[in-house]
Amino acid sequence: MVCEGLLNLFGTSSEEIIEKTQRADADYYQPQIDSLASQNQYLMDLLKKNNIPFETAPER
């Protein structure tokens, strides 16, 4: 309650802070995720090109 009152005093709300944080996280992490996915695809293509089998760990 007190925290929300302080936020309102400064013209914001906890929902706004949560939304801004989620956007900032997405802006920061999405390029890294895309880069890792691209690297993963490159490695998988190399394995296929060289006829090297690749098996993932069995699901638990």
C-alpha distance matrix in Angstrom:
0.0 3.8 5.5 5.2 6.2 8.7 9.9 10.6 12.3 14.5 15.2 13.9 11.4 10.8 13.6 15.9 15.5 16.3 19.2 20.6 20.5 22.4 24.9 25.5 26.1 28.5 30.3 30.7 31.7 33.7 36.7 36.9 36.9 39.6 41.6 41.6 42.6 45.5 46.6 46.6 48.7 51.1 51.6 52.1 54.7 56.5 56.7 58.1 60.5 61.9 62.0 59.7 58.0 54.3 52.6 48.9 47.8 47.9 44.6 43.4
3.8 0.0 3.8 5.5 5.0 6.3 8.7 9.8 10.5 12.7 14.3 13.5 11.9 11.7 15.1 16.6 15.7 17.2 20.2 20.9 20.8 23.2 25.5 25.6 26.5 29.2 30.6 30.8 32.1 34.4 37.0 37.2 37.6 40.3 42.1 42.2 43.5 46.2 47.2 47.4 49.6 51.8 52.3 53.1 55.6 57.3 57.7 59.2 61.5 62.8 63.1 60.8 59.2 55.5 54.0 50.3 49.2 49.6 46.5 45.3
5.5 3.8 0.0 3.8 5.3 5.1 6.2 8.6 9.8 10.9 12.4 11.0 9.3 8.6 12.3 13.5 12.2 13.8 16.9 17.3 17.1 19.6 21.9 21.9 22.7 25.5 26.9 27.0 28.4 30.7 33.3 33.5 34.0 36.7 38.4 38.6 40.0 42.6 43.6 43.9 46.1 48.2 48.8 49.7 52.1 53.7 54.2 55.8 58.0 59.3 59.7 57.4 55.9 52.3 50.9 47.3 46.3 46.8 43.9 42.8
5.2 5.5 3.8 0.0 3.8 5.4 5.0 6.1 8.5 10.0 10.4 8.8 6.5 6.6 9.8 11.3 11.0 12.6 15.2 16.1 16.6 18.8 20.8 21.4 22.5 24.8 26.2 26.9 28.3 30.2 32.9 33.5 33.8 36.2 38.2 38.6 39.6 42.2 43.5 43.8 45.7 48.0 48.8 49.5 51.8 53.7 54.2 55.6 57.7 59.3 59.7 57.5 56.0 52.4 51.0 47.4 46.6 47.0 43.9 43.0
6.2 5.0 5.3 3.8 0.0 3.8 5.4 5.1 6.2 8.8 9.8 9.6 8.6 9.9 13.0 13.8 13.8 16.0 18.2 18.8 19.6 22.0 23.7 24.2 25.6 28.0 29.1 29.8 31.5 33.4 36.0 36.6 37.1 39.4 41.4 41.9 43.0 45.5 46.8 47.2 49.2 51.3 52.2 53.0 55.2 57.1 57.7 59.1 61.2 62.8 63.2 61.1 59.6 56.0 54.7 51.1 50.4 50.8 47.7 46.8
8.7 6.3 5.1 5.4 3.8 0.0 3.8 5.4 4.9 6.5 8.8 8.8 8.9 10.1 13.5 13.6 12.9 15.5 17.9 17.7 18.4 21.2 22.7 22.6 24.3 26.9 27.6 28.1 30.1 32.2 34.5 35.1 35.9 38.2 39.9 40.6 42.0 44.2 45.4 46.1 48.1 50.1 51.0 52.0 54.2 55.8 56.6 58.2 60.1 61.6 62.3 60.1 58.9 55.3 54.1 50.6 49.9 50.6 47.7 46.9
9.9 8.7 6.2 5.0 5.4 3.8 0.0 3.8 5.3 5.2 6.3 5.3 5.4 7.1 10.2 9.9 9.4 12.3 14.3 14.1 15.1 17.9 19.2 19.3 21.1 23.6 24.3 25.0 27.0 28.9 31.2 32.1 32.9 35.0 36.8 37.6 38.9 41.1 42.4 43.1 45.0 47.0 48.0 49.0 51.1 52.9 53.7 55.1 57.0 58.7 59.3 57.3 56.1 52.5 51.5 48.0 47.5 48.3 45.4 44.9
10.6 9.8 8.6 6.1 5.1 5.4 3.8 0.0 3.8 5.3 4.8 5.3 5.9 8.8 11.1 10.8 11.6 14.3 15.7 15.9 17.6 20.0 21.0 21.6 23.6 25.6 26.3 27.5 29.5 31.1 33.5 34.6 35.2 37.2 39.2 40.1 41.1 43.3 44.9 45.5 47.2 49.3 50.5 51.4 53.3 55.3 56.2 57.4 59.3 61.1 61.7 59.8 58.6 55.0 54.0 50.5 50.1 50.7 47.7 47.3
12.3 10.5 9.8 8.5 6.2 4.9 5.3 3.8 0.0 3.8 5.5 7.6 9.3 12.0 14.6 13.8 14.0 17.2 18.6 18.2 19.8 22.6 23.4 23.5 25.8 28.0 28.3 29.3 31.6 33.3 35.5 36.5 37.5 39.4 41.2 42.3 43.5 45.5 47.0 47.9 49.6 51.5 52.7 53.8 55.7 57.5 58.5 59.9 61.6 63.4 64.2 62.2 61.1 57.6 56.7 53.2 52.8 53.5 50.7 50.1
14.5 12.7 10.9 10.0 8.8 6.5 5.2 5.3 3.8 0.0 3.8 5.9 8.7 11.3 13.7 12.1 12.0 15.6 16.7 15.6 17.3 20.4 20.8 20.6 23.1 25.4 25.3 26.3 28.8 30.6 32.4 33.6 34.8 36.6 38.2 39.5 40.8 42.7 44.1 45.2 46.9 48.7 50.0 51.2 53.0 54.7 55.9 57.3 58.9 60.7 61.6 59.7 58.8 55.3 54.6 51.2 51.0 52.0 49.2 48.9
15.2 14.3 12.4 10.4 9.8 8.8 6.3 4.8 5.5 3.8 0.0 3.8 7.1 10.5 12.0 10.1 11.2 14.6 15.0 14.3 16.7 19.2 19.3 19.8 22.5 24.2 24.3 25.7 28.2 29.5 31.5 33.1 34.0 35.5 37.5 38.8 39.9 41.7 43.4 44.4 45.9 47.8 49.3 50.3 51.9 53.9 55.1 56.3 57.9 59.9 60.7 59.0 58.0 54.6 53.9 50.6 50.5 51.3 48.5 48.4
13.9 13.5 11.0 8.8 9.6 8.8 5.3 5.3 7.6 5.9 3.8 0.0 3.8 7.0 8.3 6.4 7.5 10.8 11.4 11.1 13.3 15.7 16.1 16.8 19.2 21.0 21.4 22.8 25.0 26.4 28.6 30.0 30.7 32.4 34.5 35.6 36.6 38.6 40.3 41.1 42.6 44.7 46.1 46.9 48.7 50.7 51.8 52.9 54.7 56.6 57.3 55.6 54.5 51.1 50.2 46.9 46.8 47.6 44.7 44.6
11.4 11.9 9.3 6.5 8.6 8.9 5.4 5.9 9.3 8.7 7.1 3.8 0.0 3.8 5.3 5.3 6.5 8.7 10.0 10.8 12.5 14.4 15.6 16.7 18.5 20.2 21.3 22.7 24.4 25.7 28.4 29.5 29.9 31.8 34.0 34.8 35.6 37.9 39.6 40.1 41.7 44.0 45.2 45.8 47.8 49.8 50.7 51.8 53.8 55.7 56.1 54.3 53.0 49.5 48.4 45.0 44.7 45.2 42.2 41.9
10.8 11.7 8.6 6.6 9.9 10.1 7.1 8.8 12.0 11.3 10.5 7.0 3.8 0.0 3.8 5.4 5.1 6.1 8.6 9.9 10.5 12.3 14.3 15.2 16.3 18.3 19.9 20.9 22.2 23.8 26.6 27.4 27.6 29.8 32.0 32.5 33.3 35.8 37.4 37.6 39.4 41.7 42.7 43.3 45.5 47.5 48.1 49.3 51.5 53.2 53.5 51.6 50.1 46.6 45.4 41.9 41.4 41.9 38.9 38.5
13.6 15.1 12.3 9.8 13.0 13.5 10.2 11.1 14.6 13.7 12.0 8.3 5.3 3.8 0.0 3.8 5.4 5.1 6.1 8.6 9.8 10.6 12.3 14.2 15.3 16.6 18.3 19.9 20.9 22.0 25.0 26.1 25.9 27.9 30.4 31.0 31.5 34.0 35.8 36.0 37.5 39.9 41.1 41.5 43.5 45.7 46.4 47.4 49.5 51.4 51.7 49.9 48.4 44.9 43.7 40.3 40.0 40.4 37.4 37.2
15.9 16.6 13.5 11.3 13.8 13.6 9.9 10.8 13.8 12.1 10.1 6.4 5.3 5.4 3.8 0.0 3.8 5.4 5.1 6.1 8.5 9.9 10.6 12.2 14.1 15.4 16.4 18.2 19.9 20.9 23.5 24.9 25.2 26.9 29.2 30.2 30.9 33.0 34.9 35.5 36.9 39.1 40.5 41.1 43.0 45.1 46.0 47.1 48.9 50.9 51.5 49.8 48.6 45.2 44.3 41.0 41.0 41.7 38.8 38.9
15.5 15.7 12.2 11.0 13.8 12.9 9.4 11.6 14.0 12.0 11.2 7.5 6.5 5.1 5.4 3.8 0.0 3.8 5.4 5.2 6.1 8.6 9.9 10.5 12.1 14.2 15.2 16.3 18.0 19.7 22.2 23.2 23.7 25.7 27.8 28.6 29.6 31.8 33.4 34.0 35.7 37.8 39.0 39.8 41.8 43.7 44.6 45.9 47.8 49.6 50.2 48.3 47.2 43.7 42.8 39.5 39.3 40.2 37.5 37.5
16.3 17.2 13.8 12.6 16.0 15.5 12.3 14.3 17.2 15.6 14.6 10.8 8.7 6.1 5.1 5.4 3.8 0.0 3.8 5.5 5.1 6.2 8.7 9.9 10.5 12.3 14.2 15.2 16.2 17.7 20.7 21.4 21.5 23.7 26.0 26.4 27.2 29.7 31.3 31.6 33.3 35.6 36.6 37.2 39.4 41.4 42.1 43.3 45.3 47.1 47.5 45.6 44.2 40.7 39.7 36.3 36.1 36.8 34.0 33.9
19.2 20.2 16.9 15.2 18.2 17.9 14.3 15.7 18.6 16.7 15.0 11.4 10.0 8.6 6.1 5.1 5.4 3.8 0.0 3.8 5.4 5.2 6.3 8.6 9.9 10.7 12.3 14.2 15.4 16.1 19.1 20.5 20.4 22.1 24.6 25.5 25.9 28.2 30.2 30.6 31.9 34.3 35.6 36.1 38.0 40.2 41.1 42.0 44.0 46.0 46.5 44.8 43.6 40.2 39.4 36.1 36.3 37.0 34.2 34.6
20.6 20.9 17.3 16.1 18.8 17.7 14.1 15.9 18.2 15.6 14.3 11.1 10.8 9.9 8.6 6.1 5.2 5.5 3.8 0.0 3.8 5.5 5.2 6.1 8.6 9.9 10.5 12.2 14.2 15.3 17.7 19.1 19.7 21.3 23.5 24.7 25.5 27.5 29.3 30.1 31.6 33.6 35.1 35.9 37.7 39.6 40.8 41.9 43.6 45.6 46.4 44.7 43.8 40.4 39.9 36.7 37.0 38.1 35.6 36.1
20.5 20.8 17.1 16.6 19.6 18.4 15.1 17.6 19.8 17.3 16.7 13.3 12.5 10.5 9.8 8.5 6.1 5.1 5.4 3.8 0.0 3.8 5.5 5.1 6.1 8.6 9.8 10.4 12.0 13.8 16.4 17.1 17.7 19.9 21.8 22.6 23.7 25.9 27.4 28.1 29.9 31.9 33.0 34.0 36.0 37.7 38.7 40.1 41.9 43.6 44.4 42.5 41.5 38.0 37.4 34.1 34.2 35.4 33.0 33.3
22.4 23.2 19.6 18.8 22.0 21.2 17.9 20.0 22.6 20.4 19.2 15.7 14.4 12.3 10.6 9.9 8.6 6.2 5.2 5.5 3.8 0.0 3.8 5.5 5.1 6.2 8.6 9.8 10.4 11.6 14.7 15.6 15.5 17.6 19.9 20.5 21.2 23.6 25.3 25.7 27.3 29.6 30.8 31.4 33.4 35.4 36.3 37.4 39.4 41.2 41.8 40.0 38.8 35.4 34.7 31.5 31.7 32.7 30.2 30.7
24.9 25.5 21.9 20.8 23.7 22.7 19.2 21.0 23.4 20.8 19.3 16.1 15.6 14.3 12.3 10.6 9.9 8.7 6.3 5.2 5.5 3.8 0.0 3.8 5.4 5.1 6.1 8.6 10.0 10.4 13.0 14.7 15.0 16.4 18.8 20.1 20.6 22.5 24.6 25.3 26.6 28.7 30.3 31.1 32.7 34.8 36.0 37.0 38.6 40.7 41.5 40.0 39.1 35.8 35.5 32.5 33.1 34.3 32.0 32.9
25.5 25.6 21.9 21.4 24.2 22.6 19.3 21.6 23.5 20.6 19.8 16.8 16.7 15.2 14.2 12.2 10.5 9.9 8.6 6.1 5.1 5.5 3.8 0.0 3.8 5.5 5.1 6.1 8.6 10.1 12.0 13.3 14.4 16.0 17.7 19.1 20.4 22.1 23.6 24.8 26.4 28.1 29.6 30.8 32.4 34.2 35.5 36.8 38.3 40.2 41.2 39.5 38.9 35.6 35.4 32.5 33.1 34.6 32.6 33.4
26.1 26.5 22.7 22.5 25.6 24.3 21.1 23.6 25.8 23.1 22.5 19.2 18.5 16.3 15.3 14.1 12.1 10.5 9.9 8.6 6.1 5.1 5.4 3.8 0.0 3.8 5.5 5.1 5.9 8.1 10.6 11.1 11.8 14.1 15.8 16.5 17.8 20.0 21.3 22.1 24.0 25.9 27.0 28.1 30.0 31.7 32.8 34.2 35.9 37.6 38.5 36.6 35.8 32.4 32.0 29.0 29.4 30.9 28.9 29.6
28.5 29.2 25.5 24.8 28.0 26.9 23.6 25.6 28.0 25.4 24.2 21.0 20.2 18.3 16.6 15.4 14.2 12.3 10.7 9.9 8.6 6.2 5.1 5.5 3.8 0.0 3.8 5.4 5.3 5.5 8.6 9.9 9.9 11.5 13.9 15.0 15.6 17.7 19.6 20.3 21.7 23.8 25.2 26.0 27.8 29.8 30.9 32.0 33.7 35.7 36.5 34.9 34.1 30.8 30.6 27.7 28.5 30.0 28.0 29.1
30.3 30.6 26.9 26.2 29.1 27.6 24.3 26.3 28.3 25.3 24.3 21.4 21.3 19.9 18.3 16.4 15.2 14.2 12.3 10.5 9.8 8.6 6.1 5.1 5.5 3.8 0.0 3.8 5.9 5.9 7.3 9.5 10.7 11.5 13.3 15.2 16.2 17.5 19.4 20.8 22.0 23.6 25.4 26.6 28.0 29.8 31.4 32.6 33.9 35.9 37.1 35.7 35.2 32.2 32.3 29.7 30.8 32.5 30.8 32.2
30.7 30.8 27.0 26.9 29.8 28.1 25.0 27.5 29.3 26.3 25.7 22.8 22.7 20.9 19.9 18.2 16.3 15.2 14.2 12.2 10.4 9.8 8.6 6.1 5.1 5.4 3.8 0.0 3.8 6.0 6.7 7.4 9.5 11.1 12.0 13.6 15.3 16.8 17.9 19.5 21.3 22.6 24.0 25.5 27.1 28.6 30.1 31.6 32.9 34.6 35.9 34.2 33.9 30.7 30.9 28.2 29.1 31.2 29.7 30.9
31.7 32.1 28.4 28.3 31.5 30.1 27.0 29.5 31.6 28.8 28.2 25.0 24.4 22.2 20.9 19.9 18.0 16.2 15.4 14.2 12.0 10.4 10.0 8.6 5.9 5.3 5.9 3.8 0.0 3.8 5.7 5.2 6.2 8.7 10.0 10.7 12.3 14.3 15.4 16.4 18.4 20.0 21.2 22.5 24.4 25.9 27.1 28.7 30.2 31.9 32.9 31.1 30.5 27.3 27.3 24.5 25.4 27.4 25.9 27.2
33.7 34.4 30.7 30.2 33.4 32.2 28.9 31.1 33.3 30.6 29.5 26.4 25.7 23.8 22.0 20.9 19.7 17.7 16.1 15.3 13.8 11.6 10.4 10.1 8.1 5.5 5.9 6.0 3.8 0.0 3.8 5.4 5.0 6.1 8.5 9.9 10.4 12.2 14.2 15.1 16.4 18.3 20.0 20.9 22.4 24.4 25.7 26.9 28.4 30.4 31.4 29.9 29.4 26.3 26.5 24.0 25.3 27.2 25.7 27.5
36.7 37.0 33.3 32.9 36.0 34.5 31.2 33.5 35.5 32.4 31.5 28.6 28.4 26.6 25.0 23.5 22.2 20.7 19.1 17.7 16.4 14.7 13.0 12.0 10.6 8.6 7.3 6.7 5.7 3.8 0.0 3.8 5.4 5.0 6.1 8.6 9.8 10.5 12.3 14.1 15.3 16.5 18.4 19.9 21.0 22.7 24.5 25.8 26.8 28.8 30.2 28.9 28.8 26.0 26.8 24.6 26.3 28.5 27.5 29.5
36.9 37.2 33.5 33.5 36.6 35.1 32.1 34.6 36.5 33.6 33.1 30.0 29.5 27.4 26.1 24.9 23.2 21.4 20.5 19.1 17.1 15.6 14.7 13.3 11.1 9.9 9.5 7.4 5.2 5.4 3.8 0.0 3.8 5.4 5.0 6.2 8.6 9.8 10.6 12.2 14.2 15.3 16.5 18.3 19.9 21.2 22.7 24.4 25.6 27.2 28.6 26.9 26.7 23.8 24.4 22.1 23.5 26.0 25.2 27.0
36.9 37.6 34.0 33.8 37.1 35.9 32.9 35.2 37.5 34.8 34.0 30.7 29.9 27.6 25.9 25.2 23.7 21.5 20.4 19.7 17.7 15.5 15.0 14.4 11.8 9.9 10.7 9.5 6.2 5.0 5.4 3.8 0.0 3.8 5.4 5.2 6.1 8.6 9.9 10.4 12.3 14.2 15.4 16.4 18.3 20.0 21.1 22.5 24.2 25.9 26.8 25.2 24.6 21.5 21.8 19.4 20.9 23.1 22.1 24.1
39.6 40.3 36.7 36.2 39.4 38.2 35.0 37.2 39.4 36.6 35.5 32.4 31.8 29.8 27.9 26.9 25.7 23.7 22.1 21.3 19.9 17.6 16.4 16.0 14.1 11.5 11.5 11.1 8.7 6.1 5.0 5.4 3.8 0.0 3.8 5.5 5.1 6.2 8.7 9.8 10.6 12.3 14.3 15.3 16.5 18.5 20.1 21.1 22.4 24.5 25.6 24.5 24.3 21.6 22.4 20.4 22.5 24.7 24.0 26.4
41.6 42.1 38.4 38.2 41.4 39.9 36.8 39.2 41.2 38.2 37.5 34.5 34.0 32.0 30.4 29.2 27.8 26.0 24.6 23.5 21.8 19.9 18.8 17.7 15.8 13.9 13.3 12.0 10.0 8.5 6.1 5.0 5.4 3.8 0.0 3.8 5.4 5.1 6.2 8.5 9.9 10.6 12.4 14.3 15.4 16.7 18.6 20.1 21.0 22.8 24.4 23.1 23.3 20.8 22.0 20.4 22.5 25.1 24.9 27.3
41.6 42.2 38.6 38.6 41.9 40.6 37.6 40.1 42.3 39.5 38.8 35.6 34.8 32.5 31.0 30.2 28.6 26.4 25.5 24.7 22.6 20.5 20.1 19.1 16.5 15.0 15.2 13.6 10.7 9.9 8.6 6.2 5.2 5.5 3.8 0.0 3.8 5.4 5.0 6.0 8.5 9.7 10.5 12.2 14.1 15.3 16.5 18.3 19.8 21.2 22.4 20.7 20.6 17.7 18.7 16.8 18.8 21.5 21.4 23.8
42.6 43.5 40.0 39.6 43.0 42.0 38.9 41.1 43.5 40.8 39.9 36.6 35.6 33.3 31.5 30.9 29.6 27.2 25.9 25.5 23.7 21.2 20.6 20.4 17.8 15.6 16.2 15.3 12.3 10.4 9.8 8.6 6.1 5.1 5.4 3.8 0.0 3.8 5.5 5.0 6.2 8.6 9.9 10.5 12.2 14.3 15.4 16.5 18.2 20.1 20.9 19.6 19.2 16.5 17.4 15.7 18.1 20.5 20.3 23.0
45.5 46.2 42.6 42.2 45.5 44.2 41.1 43.3 45.5 42.7 41.7 38.6 37.9 35.8 34.0 33.0 31.8 29.7 28.2 27.5 25.9 23.6 22.5 22.1 20.0 17.7 17.5 16.8 14.3 12.2 10.5 9.8 8.6 6.2 5.1 5.4 3.8 0.0 3.8 5.4 5.1 6.2 8.7 9.9 10.6 12.5 14.4 15.4 16.4 18.5 19.9 19.1 19.4 17.2 18.8 17.8 20.6 23.1 23.3 26.3
46.6 47.2 43.6 43.5 46.8 45.4 42.4 44.9 47.0 44.1 43.4 40.3 39.6 37.4 35.8 34.9 33.4 31.3 30.2 29.3 27.4 25.3 24.6 23.6 21.3 19.6 19.4 17.9 15.4 14.2 12.3 10.6 9.9 8.7 6.2 5.0 5.5 3.8 0.0 3.8 5.4 5.0 6.3 8.6 9.8 10.6 12.5 14.4 15.2 16.7 18.4 17.0 17.6 15.4 17.3 16.5 19.1 22.1 22.7 25.6
46.6 47.4 43.9 43.8 47.2 46.1 43.1 45.5 47.9 45.2 44.4 41.1 40.1 37.6 36.0 35.5 34.0 31.6 30.6 30.1 28.1 25.7 25.3 24.8 22.1 20.3 20.8 19.5 16.4 15.1 14.1 12.2 10.4 9.8 8.5 6.0 5.0 5.4 3.8 0.0 3.8 5.4 5.2 6.2 8.6 9.9 10.7 12.4 14.2 15.6 16.5 14.9 14.8 12.3 13.8 12.9 15.6 18.5 19.2 22.2
48.7 49.6 46.1 45.7 49.2 48.1 45.0 47.2 49.6 46.9 45.9 42.6 41.7 39.4 37.5 36.9 35.7 33.3 31.9 31.6 29.9 27.3 26.6 26.4 24.0 21.7 22.0 21.3 18.4 16.4 15.3 14.2 12.3 10.6 9.9 8.5 6.2 5.1 5.4 3.8 0.0 3.8 5.4 5.1 6.1 8.6 9.9 10.5 12.1 14.3 15.1 14.4 14.5 12.6 14.6 14.2 17.5 20.0 20.7 24.0
51.1 51.8 48.2 48.0 51.3 50.1 47.0 49.3 51.5 48.7 47.8 44.7 44.0 41.7 39.9 39.1 37.8 35.6 34.3 33.6 31.9 29.6 28.7 28.1 25.9 23.8 23.6 22.6 20.0 18.3 16.5 15.3 14.2 12.3 10.6 9.7 8.6 6.2 5.0 5.4 3.8 0.0 3.8 5.5 5.1 6.3 8.8 10.0 10.4 12.4 14.2 13.6 14.7 13.5 16.1 16.3 19.5 22.4 23.5 26.8
51.6 52.3 48.8 48.8 52.2 51.0 48.0 50.5 52.7 50.0 49.3 46.1 45.2 42.7 41.1 40.5 39.0 36.6 35.6 35.1 33.0 30.8 30.3 29.6 27.0 25.2 25.4 24.0 21.2 20.0 18.4 16.5 15.4 14.3 12.4 10.5 9.9 8.7 6.3 5.2 5.4 3.8 0.0 3.8 5.4 5.1 6.3 8.7 9.8 10.7 12.2 10.8 11.9 10.4 13.2 13.6 16.7 19.8 21.4 24.5
52.1 53.1 49.7 49.5 53.0 52.0 49.0 51.4 53.8 51.2 50.3 46.9 45.8 43.3 41.5 41.1 39.8 37.2 36.1 35.9 34.0 31.4 31.1 30.8 28.1 26.0 26.6 25.5 22.5 20.9 19.9 18.3 16.4 15.3 14.3 12.2 10.5 9.9 8.6 6.2 5.1 5.5 3.8 0.0 3.8 5.4 5.1 6.3 8.6 10.0 10.5 9.4 9.6 8.2 10.9 11.6 15.2 17.8 19.4 22.9
54.7 55.6 52.1 51.8 55.2 54.2 51.1 53.3 55.7 53.0 51.9 48.7 47.8 45.5 43.5 43.0 41.8 39.4 38.0 37.7 36.0 33.4 32.7 32.4 30.0 27.8 28.0 27.1 24.4 22.4 21.0 19.9 18.3 16.5 15.4 14.1 12.2 10.6 9.8 8.6 6.1 5.1 5.4 3.8 0.0 3.8 5.4 5.1 6.0 8.6 9.7 10.0 11.2 10.9 13.9 15.2 18.8 21.3 22.9 26.4
56.5 57.3 53.7 53.7 57.1 55.8 52.9 55.3 57.5 54.7 53.9 50.7 49.8 47.5 45.7 45.1 43.7 41.4 40.2 39.6 37.7 35.4 34.8 34.2 31.7 29.8 29.8 28.6 25.9 24.4 22.7 21.2 20.0 18.5 16.7 15.3 14.3 12.5 10.6 9.9 8.6 6.3 5.1 5.4 3.8 0.0 3.8 5.5 5.0 6.2 8.5 8.3 10.6 10.8 14.3 15.9 19.3 22.2 24.3 27.6
56.7 57.7 54.2 54.2 57.7 56.6 53.7 56.2 58.5 55.9 55.1 51.8 50.7 48.1 46.4 46.0 44.6 42.1 41.1 40.8 38.7 36.3 36.0 35.5 32.8 30.9 31.4 30.1 27.1 25.7 24.5 22.7 21.1 20.1 18.6 16.5 15.4 14.4 12.5 10.7 9.9 8.8 6.3 5.1 5.4 3.8 0.0 3.8 5.5 5.3 6.0 4.9 6.8 7.3 11.0 13.1 16.5 19.2 21.6 25.0
58.1 59.2 55.8 55.6 59.1 58.2 55.1 57.4 59.9 57.3 56.3 52.9 51.8 49.3 47.4 47.1 45.9 43.3 42.0 41.9 40.1 37.4 37.0 36.8 34.2 32.0 32.6 31.6 28.7 26.9 25.8 24.4 22.5 21.1 20.1 18.3 16.5 15.4 14.4 12.4 10.5 10.0 8.7 6.3 5.1 5.5 3.8 0.0 3.8 5.4 4.9 6.0 7.3 8.6 12.0 14.4 18.0 20.1 22.4 26.0
60.5 61.5 58.0 57.7 61.2 60.1 57.0 59.3 61.6 58.9 57.9 54.7 53.8 51.5 49.5 48.9 47.8 45.3 44.0 43.6 41.9 39.4 38.6 38.3 35.9 33.7 33.9 32.9 30.2 28.4 26.8 25.6 24.2 22.4 21.0 19.8 18.2 16.4 15.2 14.2 12.1 10.4 9.8 8.6 6.0 5.0 5.5 3.8 0.0 3.8 5.6 7.8 10.3 12.0 15.5 17.9 21.5 23.8 26.1 29.6
61.9 62.8 59.3 59.3 62.8 61.6 58.7 61.1 63.4 60.7 59.9 56.6 55.7 53.2 51.4 50.9 49.6 47.1 46.0 45.6 43.6 41.2 40.7 40.2 37.6 35.7 35.9 34.6 31.9 30.4 28.8 27.2 25.9 24.5 22.8 21.2 20.1 18.5 16.7 15.6 14.3 12.4 10.7 10.0 8.6 6.2 5.3 5.4 3.8 0.0 3.8 5.5 8.9 11.2 14.9 17.7 20.9 23.4 26.1 29.5
62.0 63.1 59.7 59.7 63.2 62.3 59.3 61.7 64.2 61.6 60.7 57.3 56.1 53.5 51.7 51.5 50.2 47.5 46.5 46.4 44.4 41.8 41.5 41.2 38.5 36.5 37.1 35.9 32.9 31.4 30.2 28.6 26.8 25.6 24.4 22.4 20.9 19.9 18.4 16.5 15.1 14.2 12.2 10.5 9.7 8.5 6.0 4.9 5.6 3.8 0.0 3.8 6.3 9.4 12.7 15.9 19.1 21.2 24.1 27.4
59.7 60.8 57.4 57.5 61.1 60.1 57.3 59.8 62.2 59.7 59.0 55.6 54.3 51.6 49.9 49.8 48.3 45.6 44.8 44.7 42.5 40.0 40.0 39.5 36.6 34.9 35.7 34.2 31.1 29.9 28.9 26.9 25.2 24.5 23.1 20.7 19.6 19.1 17.0 14.9 14.4 13.6 10.8 9.4 10.0 8.3 4.9 6.0 7.8 5.5 3.8 0.0 3.8 6.5 10.0 13.1 16.1 18.5 21.5 24.7
58.0 59.2 55.9 56.0 59.6 58.9 56.1 58.6 61.1 58.8 58.0 54.5 53.0 50.1 48.4 48.6 47.2 44.2 43.6 43.8 41.5 38.8 39.1 38.9 35.8 34.1 35.2 33.9 30.5 29.4 28.8 26.7 24.6 24.3 23.3 20.6 19.2 19.4 17.6 14.8 14.5 14.7 11.9 9.6 11.2 10.6 6.8 7.3 10.3 8.9 6.3 3.8 0.0 3.8 6.6 10.1 13.0 15.0 18.1 21.3
54.3 55.5 52.3 52.4 56.0 55.3 52.5 55.0 57.6 55.3 54.6 51.1 49.5 46.6 44.9 45.2 43.7 40.7 40.2 40.4 38.0 35.4 35.8 35.6 32.4 30.8 32.2 30.7 27.3 26.3 26.0 23.8 21.5 21.6 20.8 17.7 16.5 17.2 15.4 12.3 12.6 13.5 10.4 8.2 10.9 10.8 7.3 8.6 12.0 11.2 9.4 6.5 3.8 0.0 3.8 6.6 9.8 12.2 15.1 18.3
52.6 54.0 50.9 51.0 54.7 54.1 51.5 54.0 56.7 54.6 53.9 50.2 48.4 45.4 43.7 44.3 42.8 39.7 39.4 39.9 37.4 34.7 35.5 35.4 32.0 30.6 32.3 30.9 27.3 26.5 26.8 24.4 21.8 22.4 22.0 18.7 17.4 18.8 17.3 13.8 14.6 16.1 13.2 10.9 13.9 14.3 11.0 12.0 15.5 14.9 12.7 10.0 6.6 3.8 0.0 3.7 6.6 8.5 11.5 14.7
48.9 50.3 47.3 47.4 51.1 50.6 48.0 50.5 53.2 51.2 50.6 46.9 45.0 41.9 40.3 41.0 39.5 36.3 36.1 36.7 34.1 31.5 32.5 32.5 29.0 27.7 29.7 28.2 24.5 24.0 24.6 22.1 19.4 20.4 20.4 16.8 15.7 17.8 16.5 12.9 14.2 16.3 13.6 11.6 15.2 15.9 13.1 14.4 17.9 17.7 15.9 13.1 10.1 6.6 3.7 0.0 3.8 6.3 8.6 11.9
47.8 49.2 46.3 46.6 50.4 49.9 47.5 50.1 52.8 51.0 50.5 46.8 44.7 41.4 40.0 41.0 39.3 36.1 36.3 37.0 34.2 31.7 33.1 33.1 29.4 28.5 30.8 29.1 25.4 25.3 26.3 23.5 20.9 22.5 22.5 18.8 18.1 20.6 19.1 15.6 17.5 19.5 16.7 15.2 18.8 19.3 16.5 18.0 21.5 20.9 19.1 16.1 13.0 9.8 6.6 3.8 0.0 3.8 6.4 8.9
47.9 49.6 46.8 47.0 50.8 50.6 48.3 50.7 53.5 52.0 51.3 47.6 45.2 41.9 40.4 41.7 40.2 36.8 37.0 38.1 35.4 32.7 34.3 34.6 30.9 30.0 32.5 31.2 27.4 27.2 28.5 26.0 23.1 24.7 25.1 21.5 20.5 23.1 22.1 18.5 20.0 22.4 19.8 17.8 21.3 22.2 19.2 20.1 23.8 23.4 21.2 18.5 15.0 12.2 8.5 6.3 3.8 0.0 3.8 6.4
44.6 46.5 43.9 43.9 47.7 47.7 45.4 47.7 50.7 49.2 48.5 44.7 42.2 38.9 37.4 38.8 37.5 34.0 34.2 35.6 33.0 30.2 32.0 32.6 28.9 28.0 30.8 29.7 25.9 25.7 27.5 25.2 22.1 24.0 24.9 21.4 20.3 23.3 22.7 19.2 20.7 23.5 21.4 19.4 22.9 24.3 21.6 22.4 26.1 26.1 24.1 21.5 18.1 15.1 11.5 8.6 6.4 3.8 0.0 3.8
43.4 45.3 42.8 43.0 46.8 46.9 44.9 47.3 50.1 48.9 48.4 44.6 41.9 38.5 37.2 38.9 37.5 33.9 34.6 36.1 33.3 30.7 32.9 33.4 29.6 29.1 32.2 30.9 27.2 27.5 29.5 27.0 24.1 26.4 27.3 23.8 23.0 26.3 25.6 22.2 24.0 26.8 24.5 22.9 26.4 27.6 25.0 26.0 29.6 29.5 27.4 24.7 21.3 18.3 14.7 11.9 8.9 6.4 3.8 0.0
